[in-house]
Structures are given as C-alpha cells and as structure tokens.
Amino acid sequence: MADERYDIVVIGGGIVGLSVAMEMTRRFPQLLLLVAEKEAALASHQTGHNSGVIHSGVYYKPGSVKARTCVAGAGAMVEFCQQHGVPFEVCGKVIVATAEAELPRLQELLQRGQANGISGLRLLSPEELRAIEPHCRALGALHVPTTAITDYVVVSRKYADLATSRGAQVRTACEVVGFRRDGTCTILETTQGSFATRYVINCAGLQSDKISRIAGGKPEFQIVPFRGEYYDLIAERHGLVRGLIYPVPDPRFPFLGVHFTRRIHGGVDAGPNAVLAFKREGYKKGDFSLRDTLDALTYPGLWRMAAKYWRSGLDESYRASSKAAFVKALQRLVPEIQASDLVPGGSGVRAQALQRDGTMVDDFQFTCAGNMLHVGNVPSPAATASIPIGRAIVDMAQEHFGLGAN
C-alpha cells in the first residue's frame, strides 16, 4: 500500500526536472505532481556546479535539438531572469583562434551560428579583439555579443517556487530506490516511503541511466562521468578578463576547452579540464566509488572511446595533475596569466552518455516506455535551454501519456 498518491512524479530536482514541474503545473494545474530529489537541497549536482553561462547556441549543429532549444532557451532565460528578479548580465563572449589551423573552424562556427539564427556575430581581427579583450592575443576571433551569465541555482529555486505555487510538492532527501507495478499505477519506493503515481518522468541527470535500469528499461547508452576542475583568478588580476574568453573547440569532443568565465556574483573562473571521474558525483580528486568505477571501467564503450582518443585523454590527465600545464593552456588565450594568479576553484561533473561502440551521444535524448518518460542525455547547454526543454518534455508526456484526454 502506497503512503501517498500522485498523478505524476518527476525524479530529479535539477534545473531540467524543475523546469518540467514548472511547465506541467502551468499547463495541467489539476494534476497532483511530486518532484523527488535525493539530495538535501535542489540543484545540487550539474545545475549547481556549472559556470552560469547562458550560451548563445553558436556551437551546435543546425537543426539539432541542442541548437533549437539553446537559441530559444537563451532568449527565454534572459526574459525569465528579467521577469523574476534573477541576477544576469549580457557580457558577450569571444572565441579565439591561436593557431592557423583554427581559423577555418572559426569561420565554420560563424556559419553555424548564423544558420542557428544568432544575431550580432562578427569575425574580429587581432586589433578588433584587443578593443574588446585588451589582454587576449589571437590570430582572429569570433565575437558573440549575446552570451550572458546568471546563477542557475537561483533560477532553479524560482522554477520550484512557481511549481509549488500551483500545487506541486517538492521533496528533498527523497531518493528513489525501487519500482513496482500495482494495477495501472507505479509504486516508487523511496527513502521517504512509497508513492503511487500514474506517470513517471525521469530527470535524474548523472543517475538517469541507473533509474531507467531500476525501472526495467534497457538504455542504449551509459552515463560516464567526466569531472571538470577550475582555478579562480585572484582578485588583483580580474582586470585581465572583461567577459568570456573561449578557445576554438575541438570538433571531436563536446567539451569546450579551458577558458575564462566571469561569474555573476563576481570573480573569474579559469578552466575546466575534462577527466574521468571515479564517482558519478565526485567533485574532488580523491572522491571514489567502487561501484561507479566498476560501472565505468567494465563498460566497453569507455574503452572504445579511450582507444580512439587516448592522446587527448593523456593531455587532459596531465593538465589535471600539473598546474604548469594548465597555466600554459590558459596563456594561449591571455599570455600575461601566471601561476601565481590562480588559486584552486570549484569543479563540476558532466553526465556524458556513451554508446557501446564508444560514440559520445551528442544531442539530447528522450525515451518513452510504458508510463515512464526517460530524459537520458541532457548535458550542456541544458541549463540555458531548460525552459524549452521543459516544454518539449511536457509535450512528449502529453502525447505519450494522453494527458489532454484525462
């Protein structure tokens, strides 16, 4: 016998799960909805450990879900922040080419951005770049003036406030540990008791594939965690960076390379690297989970990816263990940076979905099965795109669950 009954349970209190709750309660206020978050606070993992950038959508393949939702999401996020008093700043970004081989890729990024409908994009000469970022040196750059920054934890809390004001319940310290069927309902076994629900939406982020498997699903990928570590620029050197300075990314990877990011509450981040984490929610170098490590190391997709990109993996590992190597990478963007300008900062963990053949799942991925909808792969720019992603997930739920007919 279940302790409580709901129409919909959303698993995961990160920015995507809370966006779903906000949109679901707006569209279907008559439904009883619960958000079950396993941590003591909302937005504790990917949402609370990112750099706060409202991405413009310049990187993503035209026509992809990432491209469409990021461009729409950037505008929606700025508007949301304005409406609800969430701090934000449109500070702009430069993507800089520091080698001749990167100049054609800069042109490709311009074309992608234009195809995605991003306004104001402009290629810069070295002299024009210095007018925007005086301490940055490069052979050329792409200016993305619409890029902004915010605080996604504050955004997430506002999503939760709006959902609860329409009747949703949010439970923290409520980990889902099992599922069982009871007629037309699913019973969720949690650390706060059992909940009966007609429908489940899995937005568990770093744990999304595990939740899917516990529920009896067979996802065609596995989440492999990659930790990104940052340094902070000391206060006396904040003037070296006016906005955001990014390198031209390696098109083989979803990571954007070490870069400089101004934060909404002050300060400048430098980083991150990208190294395999030995715990799905391991934010420190010493964090270790035997189960998570075995899950990763026994998955053939990881080894197939490593065999293909071993050299890049070694470079990232070296940079993670050597501050001098990290500084050298940053000096490609801002030559004046010295090791003494940097102190250890925060870190984040990216939930990267890998297929068994070693292919990194590049786009967002959603799967419907029975009375469950699984949000399987929503890495960056998921925070930027969270409003249209939430709407899209509710659209899928409405169609798959037949909510409009209930």
DRENPAMAR-695359 format. One record per residue (C-alpha): residue number from 1; residue in one letter; x, y, z. Coordinates in Angstrom, 3 decimals. Each point is the difference from the previous one (the first is absolute). Layout:
<domars>
+-----+------+----------+----------+----------+
: pos : code :     east :    north :       up :
+-----+------+----------+----------+----------+
: NUM :    A :        X :        Y :        Z :
...
+-----+------+----------+----------+----------+
</domars>
This chain:
<domars>
+-----+------+----------+----------+----------+
: pos : code :     east :    north :       up :
+-----+------+----------+----------+----------+
:   1 :    M :    0.000 :    0.000 :    0.000 :
:   2 :    A :    1.448 :    3.359 :   -1.037 :
:   3 :    D :    0.370 :    2.766 :    2.565 :
:   4 :    E :   -1.048 :    2.725 :   -2.465 :
:   5 :    R :   -1.457 :    0.232 :   -3.503 :
:   6 :    Y :    0.846 :    2.339 :   -2.868 :
:   7 :    D :   -0.785 :    0.370 :   -3.668 :
:   8 :    I :    3.620 :    0.684 :   -0.982 :
:   9 :    V :    3.320 :   -0.420 :    1.782 :
:  10 :    V :    3.046 :    1.801 :   -1.399 :
:  11 :    I :    3.226 :   -1.648 :    1.162 :
:  12 :    G :    2.774 :    2.554 :    0.373 :
:  13 :    G :    0.025 :    3.534 :    1.383 :
:  14 :    G :    2.541 :    1.489 :   -2.363 :
:  15 :    I :   -0.818 :    2.783 :   -2.420 :
:  16 :    V :   -1.555 :   -2.316 :   -2.625 :
:  17 :    G :   -2.234 :   -1.872 :    2.442 :
:  18 :    L :   -1.144 :    3.264 :    1.576 :
:  19 :    S :   -0.659 :    1.542 :   -3.418 :
:  20 :    V :   -2.197 :   -3.007 :   -0.810 :
:  21 :    A :   -1.862 :    0.467 :    3.292 :
:  22 :    M :   -0.457 :    3.721 :   -0.675 :
:  23 :    E :   -1.376 :   -0.582 :   -3.497 :
:  24 :    M :   -2.127 :   -3.024 :    0.960 :
:  25 :    T :   -1.725 :    1.882 :    2.821 :
:  26 :    R :   -0.565 :    2.997 :   -2.256 :
:  27 :    R :   -1.589 :   -2.112 :   -2.713 :
:  28 :    F :   -1.763 :   -2.593 :    2.180 :
:  29 :    P :   -0.651 :    1.636 :    3.390 :
:  30 :    Q :   -2.555 :   -2.679 :    0.878 :
:  31 :    L :    2.653 :   -2.748 :    0.122 :
:  32 :    L :    1.671 :   -0.944 :    3.282 :
:  33 :    L :    3.752 :    0.206 :   -0.606 :
:  34 :    L :    2.970 :   -0.917 :    2.171 :
:  35 :    V :    3.675 :    0.790 :   -0.593 :
:  36 :    A :    2.196 :   -2.573 :    1.768 :
:  37 :    E :    3.583 :    1.192 :    0.549 :
:  38 :    K :    2.460 :   -2.296 :    1.754 :
:  39 :    E :    2.238 :    2.760 :    1.375 :
:  40 :    A :   -0.769 :    2.322 :    2.920 :
:  41 :    A :   -0.140 :    3.013 :   -2.339 :
:  42 :    L :   -1.227 :    0.618 :   -3.533 :
:  43 :    A :    2.458 :    0.531 :   -2.878 :
:  44 :    S :    2.803 :   -1.763 :    1.883 :
:  45 :    H :    1.836 :   -1.610 :   -2.900 :
:  46 :    Q :    0.437 :    1.041 :   -3.646 :
:  47 :    T :   -2.255 :    3.044 :    0.427 :
:  48 :    G :    1.838 :    1.256 :    3.062 :
:  49 :    H :    3.505 :   -0.687 :   -1.279 :
:  50 :    N :   -0.002 :    1.683 :   -3.400 :
:  51 :    S :    1.428 :    3.377 :   -0.964 :
:  52 :    G :   -3.311 :    1.816 :   -0.361 :
:  53 :    V :    0.360 :    0.818 :   -3.696 :
:  54 :    I :   -3.110 :    0.665 :   -2.083 :
:  55 :    H :    1.340 :   -1.476 :   -3.231 :
:  56 :    S :   -0.978 :    1.519 :   -3.329 :
:  57 :    G :   -0.104 :   -3.249 :   -2.029 :
:  58 :    V :    2.925 :    0.721 :   -2.305 :
:  59 :    Y :    1.610 :   -3.440 :    0.392 :
:  60 :    Y :   -2.873 :   -2.304 :   -0.846 :
:  61 :    K :   -0.888 :   -1.691 :   -3.268 :
:  62 :    P :   -2.798 :    1.907 :   -1.765 :
:  63 :    G :   -3.288 :   -1.839 :    0.290 :
:  64 :    S :    1.052 :   -2.023 :    3.057 :
:  65 :    V :   -2.088 :    0.024 :    3.170 :
:  66 :    K :    2.951 :    1.629 :    1.771 :
:  67 :    A :    0.141 :    2.839 :   -2.518 :
:  68 :    R :   -3.736 :    0.683 :   -0.015 :
:  69 :    T :   -0.464 :   -0.135 :    3.754 :
:  70 :    C :    3.185 :    1.911 :    0.820 :
:  71 :    V :   -0.799 :    2.962 :   -2.235 :
:  72 :    A :   -3.603 :    0.115 :    1.199 :
:  73 :    G :    1.103 :   -0.667 :    3.565 :
:  74 :    A :    2.533 :    2.820 :    0.100 :
:  75 :    G :   -2.667 :    2.570 :   -0.794 :
:  76 :    A :   -2.498 :   -1.641 :    2.338 :
:  77 :    M :    2.549 :   -0.120 :    2.832 :
:  78 :    V :    0.857 :    3.699 :   -0.248 :
:  79 :    E :   -3.717 :    0.840 :   -0.069 :
:  80 :    F :   -0.648 :   -2.287 :    2.997 :
:  81 :    C :    2.794 :    1.644 :    1.985 :
:  82 :    Q :   -1.383 :    3.448 :   -0.809 :
:  83 :    Q :   -3.533 :   -0.967 :    1.029 :
:  84 :    H :    0.944 :   -1.701 :    3.264 :
:  85 :    G :    2.876 :    2.108 :    1.275 :
:  86 :    V :    2.678 :   -2.632 :   -0.565 :
:  87 :    P :    3.463 :    1.562 :   -0.438 :
:  88 :    F :    1.414 :   -0.149 :   -3.527 :
:  89 :    E :    2.351 :    1.927 :   -2.263 :
:  90 :    V :    0.372 :    0.001 :   -3.781 :
:  91 :    C :    3.796 :    0.221 :   -0.094 :
:  92 :    G :    0.812 :   -1.569 :   -3.378 :
:  93 :    K :    2.617 :   -2.560 :   -0.934 :
:  94 :    V :    2.958 :   -0.281 :   -2.340 :
:  95 :    I :    1.080 :   -3.325 :   -1.507 :
:  96 :    V :    3.638 :    0.354 :   -0.960 :
:  97 :    A :    2.229 :   -1.777 :   -2.505 :
:  98 :    T :    3.612 :   -0.231 :    1.153 :
:  99 :    A :    1.288 :   -2.177 :   -2.868 :
: 100 :    E :   -0.382 :    0.196 :   -3.777 :
: 101 :    A :   -1.789 :   -3.365 :   -0.073 :
: 102 :    E :   -2.760 :    1.427 :    2.218 :
: 103 :    L :   -0.935 :    2.878 :   -2.313 :
: 104 :    P :   -2.140 :   -2.139 :   -2.360 :
: 105 :    R :   -1.853 :   -1.416 :    3.031 :
: 106 :    L :   -0.686 :    3.545 :    1.141 :
: 107 :    Q :   -1.648 :    0.643 :   -3.367 :
: 108 :    E :   -2.031 :   -3.202 :    0.420 :
: 109 :    L :   -1.207 :    1.173 :    3.407 :
: 110 :    L :   -1.097 :    3.293 :   -1.547 :
: 111 :    Q :   -1.974 :   -1.888 :   -2.642 :
: 112 :    R :   -1.552 :   -2.304 :    2.604 :
: 113 :    G :   -0.987 :    2.905 :    2.170 :
: 114 :    Q :   -1.552 :    1.853 :   -2.909 :
: 115 :    A :   -1.879 :   -3.140 :   -1.062 :
: 116 :    N :   -1.302 :   -0.283 :    3.573 :
: 117 :    G :   -1.308 :    3.567 :   -0.143 :
: 118 :    I :    2.410 :    1.620 :    2.469 :
: 119 :    S :    0.213 :    3.759 :   -0.477 :
: 120 :    G :    3.029 :    2.256 :    0.189 :
: 121 :    L :    2.694 :   -2.575 :   -0.806 :
: 122 :    R :    3.163 :    1.573 :   -1.370 :
: 123 :    L :    3.480 :   -1.195 :   -0.922 :
: 124 :    L :    2.710 :    2.109 :    1.617 :
: 125 :    S :    3.527 :    0.863 :   -1.002 :
: 126 :    P :    2.672 :   -0.112 :    2.733 :
: 127 :    E :   -0.321 :    3.770 :    0.379 :
: 128 :    E :   -3.811 :   -0.138 :    0.274 :
: 129 :    L :    0.302 :   -2.793 :    2.562 :
: 130 :    R :    2.263 :    2.143 :    2.193 :
: 131 :    A :   -2.651 :    2.740 :    0.037 :
: 132 :    I :   -2.374 :   -2.494 :    1.676 :
: 133 :    E :    2.505 :   -2.050 :    2.032 :
: 134 :    P :    3.201 :    2.078 :    0.299 :
: 135 :    H :    2.079 :   -2.795 :    1.561 :
: 136 :    C :   -1.020 :   -2.754 :   -2.422 :
: 137 :    R :    2.265 :   -0.910 :   -2.918 :
: 138 :    A :   -1.077 :   -2.008 :   -3.051 :
: 139 :    L :    0.203 :   -0.197 :   -3.784 :
: 140 :    G :   -3.722 :    0.643 :   -0.233 :
: 141 :    A :   -3.191 :   -0.289 :    1.997 :
: 142 :    L :   -3.759 :   -0.331 :   -0.192 :
: 143 :    H :   -1.983 :    2.462 :    2.101 :
: 144 :    V :   -3.259 :   -1.360 :    1.453 :
: 145 :    P :   -1.551 :    3.085 :    1.621 :
: 146 :    T :   -3.201 :   -1.697 :    1.224 :
: 147 :    T :    1.701 :   -2.452 :    2.392 :
: 148 :    A :   -1.005 :    0.680 :    3.604 :
: 149 :    I :    0.558 :   -1.276 :    3.542 :
: 150 :    T :   -2.343 :   -0.760 :    2.897 :
: 151 :    D :   -0.356 :   -2.161 :    3.121 :
: 152 :    Y :   -1.759 :   -3.250 :   -0.913 :
: 153 :    V :   -0.570 :   -1.008 :    3.612 :
: 154 :    V :   -2.061 :    3.162 :    0.486 :
: 155 :    V :   -1.792 :   -0.724 :   -3.290 :
: 156 :    S :   -0.778 :   -3.550 :    1.155 :
: 157 :    R :   -1.401 :    1.176 :    3.314 :
: 158 :    K :   -2.271 :    2.408 :   -1.843 :
: 159 :    Y :   -1.207 :   -2.850 :   -2.243 :
: 160 :    A :   -0.789 :   -1.962 :    3.175 :
: 161 :    D :   -1.806 :    2.980 :    1.547 :
: 162 :    L :   -2.204 :    0.361 :   -3.069 :
: 163 :    A :   -0.783 :   -3.734 :   -0.078 :
: 164 :    T :   -0.863 :   -0.175 :    3.708 :
: 165 :    S :   -2.138 :    3.142 :   -0.244 :
: 166 :    R :   -2.163 :   -1.994 :   -2.435 :
: 167 :    G :   -0.308 :   -2.986 :    2.315 :
: 168 :    A :    3.086 :   -2.125 :   -0.687 :
: 169 :    Q :    1.873 :   -1.609 :    2.866 :
: 170 :    V :    3.795 :   -0.091 :    0.158 :
: 171 :    R :    1.684 :   -2.561 :    2.241 :
: 172 :    T :    3.727 :    0.180 :    0.674 :
: 173 :    A :    1.992 :   -2.842 :    1.601 :
: 174 :    C :   -2.414 :   -2.260 :   -1.877 :
: 175 :    E :    2.001 :   -2.578 :   -1.961 :
: 176 :    V :   -1.803 :   -2.421 :   -2.304 :
: 177 :    V :    1.322 :   -3.507 :    0.669 :
: 178 :    G :   -2.526 :   -2.245 :   -1.748 :
: 179 :    F :   -3.120 :   -0.367 :   -2.129 :
: 180 :    R :   -2.891 :   -2.438 :   -0.059 :
: 181 :    R :   -3.276 :   -0.192 :   -1.860 :
: 182 :    D :   -3.400 :    0.065 :    1.699 :
: 183 :    G :   -2.737 :   -0.203 :   -2.585 :
: 184 :    T :    0.116 :    3.138 :   -2.117 :
: 185 :    C :    2.328 :    1.776 :    2.429 :
: 186 :    T :    3.722 :   -0.106 :    0.630 :
: 187 :    I :    1.162 :   -0.105 :    3.607 :
: 188 :    L :    3.237 :    1.879 :    0.636 :
: 189 :    E :    1.923 :   -1.249 :    3.007 :
: 190 :    T :    1.949 :    2.894 :    1.491 :
: 191 :    T :    1.915 :    0.905 :    3.133 :
: 192 :    Q :   -3.115 :    1.912 :    1.102 :
: 193 :    G :   -2.499 :   -2.782 :   -0.584 :
: 194 :    S :   -1.914 :   -1.316 :   -2.996 :
: 195 :    F :   -1.864 :    2.158 :   -2.505 :
: 196 :    A :   -2.569 :   -1.187 :   -2.530 :
: 197 :    T :   -0.117 :    1.864 :   -3.286 :
: 198 :    R :   -1.597 :   -0.338 :   -3.398 :
: 199 :    Y :    3.032 :    1.370 :   -1.849 :
: 200 :    V :    3.734 :    0.449 :    0.608 :
: 201 :    I :    2.407 :    2.447 :   -1.647 :
: 202 :    N :    3.649 :   -0.903 :    0.606 :
: 203 :    C :    2.184 :    3.138 :    0.146 :
: 204 :    A :    2.680 :   -1.514 :    2.231 :
: 205 :    G :    3.001 :    1.412 :   -1.892 :
: 206 :    L :    3.149 :   -1.841 :    1.041 :
: 207 :    Q :   -2.179 :   -2.884 :    1.225 :
: 208 :    S :   -2.489 :   -0.031 :   -2.886 :
: 209 :    D :    1.184 :   -3.259 :   -1.579 :
: 210 :    K :    0.020 :   -1.728 :    3.402 :
: 211 :    I :   -3.574 :    1.105 :    0.681 :
: 212 :    S :   -0.983 :   -1.300 :   -3.426 :
: 213 :    R :    1.561 :   -3.398 :    0.726 :
: 214 :    I :   -1.557 :   -0.223 :    3.472 :
: 215 :    A :   -3.356 :    0.602 :   -1.693 :
: 216 :    G :    0.644 :   -2.884 :   -2.402 :
: 217 :    G :    1.204 :    2.024 :   -2.971 :
: 218 :    K :    2.946 :   -0.806 :   -2.245 :
: 219 :    P :    1.585 :    3.298 :   -1.050 :
: 220 :    E :    2.279 :   -0.225 :   -3.018 :
: 221 :    F :    2.658 :    2.072 :    1.734 :
: 222 :    Q :    1.674 :    0.419 :    3.361 :
: 223 :    I :    0.735 :    3.180 :    1.903 :
: 224 :    V :    3.752 :    0.418 :    0.483 :
: 225 :    P :    0.968 :    2.875 :    2.319 :
: 226 :    F :    2.703 :    2.491 :   -0.976 :
: 227 :    R :    1.211 :    2.434 :    2.638 :
: 228 :    G :    0.944 :    3.526 :   -0.990 :
: 229 :    E :    2.288 :    1.905 :    2.373 :
: 230 :    Y :    0.378 :    3.774 :    0.177 :
: 231 :    Y :    2.444 :    2.517 :    1.333 :
: 232 :    D :   -1.119 :    3.429 :    1.228 :
: 233 :    L :    1.769 :    3.153 :   -1.105 :
: 234 :    I :    1.189 :    1.989 :    3.026 :
: 235 :    A :   -1.846 :    3.289 :    0.548 :
: 236 :    E :    2.981 :    2.146 :   -0.965 :
: 237 :    R :    0.002 :   -1.570 :   -3.483 :
: 238 :    H :   -3.725 :    0.071 :   -0.804 :
: 239 :    G :    0.710 :    2.891 :   -2.358 :
: 240 :    L :    1.688 :   -2.377 :   -2.424 :
: 241 :    V :   -3.429 :   -1.281 :   -1.084 :
: 242 :    R :   -2.954 :    2.226 :   -0.863 :
: 243 :    G :   -2.535 :   -2.613 :   -1.100 :
: 244 :    L :    0.369 :   -3.598 :   -1.179 :
: 245 :    I :    3.024 :   -1.254 :   -1.951 :
: 246 :    Y :   -0.215 :   -3.447 :   -1.627 :
: 247 :    P :    2.323 :   -1.907 :   -2.339 :
: 248 :    V :   -1.154 :   -1.491 :   -3.281 :
: 249 :    P :   -1.338 :   -3.397 :    1.144 :
: 250 :    D :    1.177 :   -3.362 :   -1.283 :
: 251 :    P :   -2.937 :   -1.173 :   -2.158 :
: 252 :    R :    0.557 :   -3.635 :    1.060 :
: 253 :    F :   -1.076 :    0.686 :    3.581 :
: 254 :    P :   -2.968 :    1.600 :    1.791 :
: 255 :    F :    2.383 :    1.810 :    2.373 :
: 256 :    L :    0.880 :    3.639 :   -0.719 :
: 257 :    G :    3.612 :    0.071 :    1.214 :
: 258 :    V :    1.489 :    2.067 :    2.824 :
: 259 :    H :   -1.366 :    3.534 :   -0.048 :
: 260 :    F :   -0.658 :    3.088 :    2.111 :
: 261 :    T :   -3.478 :    0.651 :    1.398 :
: 262 :    R :   -1.086 :    3.055 :    1.953 :
: 263 :    R :   -2.495 :   -0.977 :    2.732 :
: 264 :    I :   -3.231 :    1.812 :    0.786 :
: 265 :    H :    0.855 :    0.488 :    3.690 :
: 266 :    G :    3.552 :    1.143 :   -0.730 :
: 267 :    G :    3.220 :   -1.788 :   -0.783 :
: 268 :    V :    1.429 :   -1.711 :   -3.061 :
: 269 :    D :    0.260 :   -3.760 :   -0.554 :
: 270 :    A :    2.770 :   -1.576 :   -2.062 :
: 271 :    G :   -0.578 :   -3.498 :   -1.332 :
: 272 :    P :   -1.249 :   -2.660 :   -0.049 :
: 273 :    N :    1.918 :   -3.074 :   -1.005 :
: 274 :    A :   -1.908 :   -3.236 :   -0.689 :
: 275 :    V :    1.100 :   -3.199 :    1.751 :
: 276 :    L :   -1.743 :   -3.246 :    0.837 :
: 277 :    A :   -1.605 :    0.200 :    3.455 :
: 278 :    F :    0.137 :   -3.096 :    2.207 :
: 279 :    K :   -3.295 :    0.941 :    1.595 :
: 280 :    R :   -3.065 :    1.231 :   -1.844 :
: 281 :    E :   -0.378 :    2.851 :    2.436 :
: 282 :    G :    3.692 :    0.319 :    0.816 :
: 283 :    Y :    1.075 :    3.630 :    0.029 :
: 284 :    K :    3.377 :   -0.513 :    1.675 :
: 285 :    K :    3.001 :   -1.837 :   -1.401 :
: 286 :    G :   -0.089 :   -2.479 :    2.876 :
: 287 :    D :   -3.708 :   -0.822 :   -0.314 :
: 288 :    F :   -0.453 :   -3.678 :   -0.773 :
: 289 :    S :   -2.874 :   -2.447 :   -0.329 :
: 290 :    L :    0.892 :   -3.622 :   -0.678 :
: 291 :    R :   -3.386 :   -0.630 :   -1.583 :
: 292 :    D :    0.148 :    3.053 :   -2.280 :
: 293 :    T :    3.599 :   -0.770 :   -0.964 :
: 294 :    L :   -0.810 :   -3.608 :   -0.872 :
: 295 :    D :   -3.062 :    1.142 :   -1.961 :
: 296 :    A :    2.211 :    2.274 :   -2.096 :
: 297 :    L :    3.029 :   -2.264 :   -0.390 :
: 298 :    T :   -2.038 :   -3.084 :   -0.945 :
: 299 :    Y :   -1.980 :    1.887 :   -2.636 :
: 300 :    P :    1.443 :   -0.750 :   -3.463 :
: 301 :    G :   -1.016 :    3.417 :   -1.315 :
: 302 :    L :    2.510 :    1.729 :    2.285 :
: 303 :    W :    2.913 :   -2.111 :   -1.235 :
: 304 :    R :   -0.996 :    0.444 :   -3.632 :
: 305 :    M :   -0.131 :    3.759 :    0.461 :
: 306 :    A :    3.344 :   -0.070 :    1.849 :
: 307 :    A :    1.624 :   -2.016 :   -2.794 :
: 308 :    K :   -1.067 :    2.635 :   -2.499 :
: 309 :    Y :    0.877 :    3.086 :    2.040 :
: 310 :    W :    2.767 :   -1.223 :    2.312 :
: 311 :    R :    2.343 :    2.866 :   -0.843 :
: 312 :    S :   -2.584 :    2.645 :    0.914 :
: 313 :    G :   -0.766 :   -1.928 :    3.178 :
: 314 :    L :    3.665 :    0.034 :    1.006 :
: 315 :    D :    0.206 :    3.738 :   -0.673 :
: 316 :    E :   -3.029 :    0.646 :    2.218 :
: 317 :    S :    1.361 :   -2.226 :    2.778 :
: 318 :    Y :    3.370 :    1.763 :   -0.131 :
: 319 :    R :   -1.665 :    3.403 :    0.182 :
: 320 :    A :   -2.063 :   -1.203 :    2.978 :
: 321 :    S :    3.137 :   -1.042 :    1.886 :
: 322 :    S :    2.259 :    2.890 :   -1.030 :
: 323 :    K :   -0.836 :    3.615 :    0.769 :
: 324 :    A :    2.792 :    1.066 :   -2.352 :
: 325 :    A :   -1.688 :   -1.835 :   -2.884 :
: 326 :    F :   -3.343 :    1.552 :    0.923 :
: 327 :    V :    1.569 :    3.471 :    0.048 :
: 328 :    K :    1.656 :   -0.617 :   -3.369 :
: 329 :    A :   -3.398 :   -0.786 :   -1.550 :
: 330 :    L :   -1.446 :    3.209 :    1.452 :
: 331 :    Q :    2.970 :    2.041 :   -1.244 :
: 332 :    R :   -1.009 :   -0.857 :   -3.561 :
: 333 :    L :   -2.991 :    2.277 :    0.631 :
: 334 :    V :    1.435 :    2.571 :    2.425 :
: 335 :    P :    3.827 :   -0.055 :   -0.079 :
: 336 :    E :    0.340 :    2.133 :    3.156 :
: 337 :    I :   -1.513 :   -2.713 :    2.224 :
: 338 :    Q :    2.469 :   -1.445 :    2.516 :
: 339 :    A :   -0.308 :   -2.929 :    2.396 :
: 340 :    S :   -0.045 :    2.428 :    2.928 :
: 341 :    D :   -3.184 :    1.564 :   -1.435 :
: 342 :    L :   -1.982 :   -3.206 :    0.510 :
: 343 :    V :   -1.343 :   -1.760 :    3.082 :
: 344 :    P :   -1.951 :   -3.291 :    0.044 :
: 345 :    G :   -3.692 :    0.530 :   -0.690 :
: 346 :    G :   -3.069 :   -2.161 :   -0.314 :
: 347 :    S :   -0.810 :   -2.928 :   -2.239 :
: 348 :    G :   -2.899 :   -1.619 :   -1.790 :
: 349 :    V :   -0.873 :   -3.421 :   -1.362 :
: 350 :    R :   -1.458 :   -0.418 :   -3.468 :
: 351 :    A :   -2.364 :   -2.912 :   -0.625 :
: 352 :    Q :    1.273 :   -1.141 :   -3.394 :
: 353 :    A :   -2.059 :   -2.706 :   -1.685 :
: 354 :    L :    2.139 :   -2.577 :   -1.834 :
: 355 :    Q :   -1.220 :   -2.664 :   -2.386 :
: 356 :    R :    1.518 :   -3.495 :    0.104 :
: 357 :    D :    2.053 :    0.711 :   -3.133 :
: 358 :    G :    1.705 :    2.922 :    1.756 :
: 359 :    T :   -2.006 :    2.734 :   -1.713 :
: 360 :    M :   -0.795 :    2.979 :    2.197 :
: 361 :    V :   -3.712 :    0.801 :   -0.199 :
: 362 :    D :    0.068 :    3.572 :   -1.240 :
: 363 :    D :   -3.638 :    1.068 :    0.032 :
: 364 :    F :   -2.662 :   -0.076 :    2.690 :
: 365 :    Q :   -1.713 :   -3.376 :    0.281 :
: 366 :    F :   -3.495 :   -0.875 :    1.225 :
: 367 :    T :   -1.669 :   -3.423 :    0.203 :
: 368 :    C :   -3.605 :   -0.935 :    0.775 :
: 369 :    A :   -0.770 :   -3.455 :    1.421 :
: 370 :    G :   -3.384 :   -0.896 :    1.434 :
: 371 :    N :   -0.997 :    2.577 :    2.572 :
: 372 :    M :    3.548 :    1.373 :    0.271 :
: 373 :    L :    1.896 :    2.673 :   -1.919 :
: 374 :    H :    3.786 :   -0.107 :    0.351 :
: 375 :    V :    2.113 :    3.111 :   -0.560 :
: 376 :    G :    3.205 :   -1.840 :   -0.773 :
: 377 :    N :    2.562 :    2.497 :   -1.252 :
: 378 :    V :   -0.275 :    3.722 :    0.697 :
: 379 :    P :    3.515 :    1.390 :    0.532 :
: 380 :    S :    0.991 :    3.603 :   -0.711 :
: 381 :    P :   -1.757 :    2.157 :   -1.170 :
: 382 :    A :   -2.866 :   -1.563 :    1.982 :
: 383 :    A :   -0.069 :    2.802 :    2.581 :
: 384 :    T :   -0.193 :    2.673 :   -2.706 :
: 385 :    A :   -2.637 :   -2.008 :   -1.865 :
: 386 :    S :   -1.918 :   -1.130 :    3.084 :
: 387 :    I :   -3.195 :    1.952 :   -0.739 :
: 388 :    P :   -0.555 :   -1.364 :   -3.546 :
: 389 :    I :    1.264 :   -3.434 :    1.114 :
: 390 :    G :   -2.611 :   -0.014 :    2.754 :
: 391 :    R :   -2.678 :    0.936 :   -2.516 :
: 392 :    A :    1.157 :   -2.694 :   -2.431 :
: 393 :    I :   -0.050 :   -2.665 :    2.718 :
: 394 :    V :   -3.514 :    1.014 :    1.033 :
: 395 :    D :   -1.022 :   -0.153 :   -3.678 :
: 396 :    M :    1.350 :   -3.561 :   -0.175 :
: 397 :    A :   -1.687 :   -0.945 :    3.264 :
: 398 :    Q :   -3.288 :    1.475 :   -1.170 :
: 399 :    E :    0.122 :   -2.027 :   -3.201 :
: 400 :    H :    1.382 :   -3.246 :    1.449 :
: 401 :    F :   -2.079 :   -0.014 :    3.185 :
: 402 :    G :   -3.103 :    1.481 :   -1.624 :
: 403 :    L :   -0.187 :    2.699 :    2.647 :
: 404 :    G :   -2.373 :    2.231 :   -1.953 :
: 405 :    A :   -2.527 :   -2.840 :   -0.148 :
: 406 :    N :    0.019 :   -0.610 :    3.764 :
+-----+------+----------+----------+----------+
</domars>
